[in-house]
């Protein structure tokens, strides 16, 4: 479970590179079952509470448009693979961002669920910014599931970014 409080820096992410592109891998544990977490990740009504607006088809082979609150990302997403409530593979396209791939996996862990998100195809020179931004999204998910509101994304990003910059210096 995510236990961040404002001003603390607990890094959920790992930064990787493959074939000249960046990968942000985030992992956290949530005090909810897989079905509830899956619903929070795939139900447009629930996504609107923590991630952003999503319109379209979130099923296998579907296409949807999205606008994320915290990062401001806007684009079109394609559901390449959907295996409820365990795995989701989404291809993303945006006019001002590189095309990417986001893979979400859920694993039961007793009464909890472990969430792993990999965001692939990122520009290496901006990987620290993506890491901090993606973590803000995961923290907003945790806040939503705990009955709290989203954080001040700009402030939280500024708190997280230096730690992700340090991680980025270790990439080869």
C-alpha positions in Angstrom: 0.0 0.0 0.0 1.1 3.5 -0.7 1.7 5.4 2.6 3.1 8.6 1.2 2.3 11.8 3.0 3.0 15.3 1.6 6.7 16.1 1.7 8.0 12.5 1.9 9.8 10.8 -0.9 9.3 7.1 -1.2 10.2 6.1 -4.7 8.0 3.4 -6.3 9.8 3.4 -9.6 12.8 1.8 -11.3 14.2 3.4 -14.5 15.5 1.1 -17.2 16.5 1.3 -20.8 16.2 -1.0 -23.8 17.1 -0.3 -27.4 17.8 3.3 -26.7 14.4 4.0 -25.1 13.4 4.5 -21.5 11.2 2.3 -19.3 9.6 3.4 -16.1 8.6 0.5 -13.9 6.4 1.3 -10.9 5.3 -1.2 -8.2 3.0 -0.7 -5.2 0.7 -2.7 -3.0 -2.9 -1.8 -2.3 -5.3 -2.7 0.5 -7.9 -4.0 -1.9 -8.7 -7.0 -3.9 -7.8 -7.5 -7.6 -11.4 -6.9 -8.8 -11.7 -3.6 -7.1 -8.2 -2.4 -8.3 -9.0 -3.6 -11.8 -12.3 -1.6 -11.7 -10.4 1.5 -10.6 -8.0 1.1 -13.5 -10.6 0.3 -16.2 -13.9 2.0 -15.3 -14.1 5.4 -16.9 -16.3 6.7 -14.0 -13.7 5.6 -11.5 -10.7 6.8 -13.6 -12.3 10.3 -13.6 -11.8 10.5 -9.8 -8.0 9.9 -9.9 -6.5 9.8 -13.4 -8.4 11.8 -15.9 -11.2 11.7 -18.5 -11.4 8.6 -20.6 -13.9 8.2 -23.4 -14.2 5.1 -25.6 -13.9 1.4 -25.5 -11.5 0.0 -22.8 -12.0 -3.7 -23.9 -9.7 -5.9 -25.9 -9.2 -4.3 -29.4 -10.9 -1.0 -28.2 -9.7 2.5 -28.7 -10.2 5.4 -26.3 -9.1 9.0 -25.8 -7.7 10.2 -22.5 -6.7 13.3 -20.7 -4.7 12.8 -17.5 -5.2 15.4 -14.8 -1.7 15.3 -13.1 0.6 15.2 -16.1 -1.7 16.9 -18.7 -1.1 14.0 -21.1 -3.6 13.8 -23.9 -3.8 11.1 -26.6 -5.4 8.1 -28.1 -5.0 4.6 -26.6 -5.5 1.2 -28.1 -6.2 -1.8 -25.9 -3.8 -4.4 -27.4 -4.3 -7.0 -24.7 -6.9 -7.3 -21.9 -7.0 -10.2 -19.4 -9.3 -9.1 -16.6 -8.5 -8.7 -13.8 -4.8 -9.5 -14.3 -3.2 -7.7 -17.3 -3.7 -4.8 -19.6 -1.5 -3.8 -22.5 -2.2 -0.3 -24.0 -0.5 1.3 -26.9 -0.5 5.1 -26.7 -0.3 7.9 -29.3 -0.1 11.6 -28.7 0.7 14.6 -30.9 3.4 15.9 -28.5 4.8 12.7 -27.0 6.4 9.6 -28.4 4.3 6.5 -29.1 4.4 4.3 -26.1 3.4 1.0 -24.5 1.9 0.8 -21.0 1.6 -2.7 -19.4 -0.4 -3.1 -16.2 -0.3 -6.3 -14.2 -2.1 -7.2 -10.9 -1.2 -10.0 -8.6 -3.1 -11.0 -5.5 -1.1 -10.9 -2.2 -3.4 -12.1 0.6 -6.0 -9.4 1.2 -3.9 -7.0 -0.9 -3.1 -6.6 -4.6 0.3 -5.8 -6.1 0.2 -3.4 -9.0 3.1 -3.2 -11.5 3.0 -0.6 -14.3 5.6 -0.4 -17.0 5.6 2.6 -19.3 7.9 1.8 -22.3 9.3 3.7 -25.3 10.2 6.9 -23.4 12.9 9.3 -24.4 15.9 8.7 -22.2 16.7 12.4 -21.8 13.3 12.8 -20.1 13.0 9.6 -18.2 13.3 11.2 -14.8 10.3 13.5 -15.6 8.3 10.5 -16.7 9.2 8.6 -13.6 8.1 11.4 -11.3 4.9 12.0 -13.3 3.9 8.3 -13.4 4.5 8.0 -9.7 2.1 11.0 -9.1 -0.6 9.0 -11.0 0.0 5.9 -8.9 -0.1 8.0 -5.7 -3.4 9.6 -6.8 -4.8 6.0 -7.4 -3.8 5.1 -3.8 -5.4 8.3 -2.5 -8.6 7.6 -4.4 -8.8 4.0 -3.1 -8.3 5.3 0.5 -11.1 7.9 0.1 -8.8 10.9 -0.3 -8.5 13.4 -3.1 -5.7 13.8 -5.6 -2.5 15.6 -4.6 -1.1 18.9 -5.8 0.6 17.3 -8.8 3.0 20.1 -9.5 4.3 20.2 -5.9 4.5 16.4 -5.7 6.3 16.1 -9.0 8.9 18.7 -7.8 9.4 16.6 -4.6 9.9 13.4 -6.6 11.8 14.6 -9.6 15.3 15.0 -7.9 15.2 11.3 -6.8 14.3 10.2 -10.3 17.0 12.4 -11.7 19.4 10.5 -9.4 18.1 7.2 -10.7 18.5 8.4 -14.3 22.2 9.0 -13.8 22.7 5.3 -13.2 21.3 4.3 -16.6 23.9 3.2 -19.2 
